[in-house]
Amino acid sequence: MYKLFNILLLCVFGSIYGKAQGQIRGKILSSDQNPVAGASIKLKHGGVRTVSDSRGDFVISVTV
């Protein structure tokens, strides 16, 4: 599960890195494509954190 979570984050951040100005939005899904509620999301550099909602959605505000 943790490995899948890291892969999903890499896909989300890898696809929008450099394009994001203001917010990063994403969705955390389990291996069977169900939303993961309450998952912690943290940017590797900068210490910004958030938690996914009941639908697995999250938003992180960033300064580029």
Secondary structure, 3 states (H helix, E strand, C coil): CHHHHHHHHHHHHHHHCCCCCCEEEEECECCCCCECCCCEEECCCCCCEEECCCCCEEEEECCC
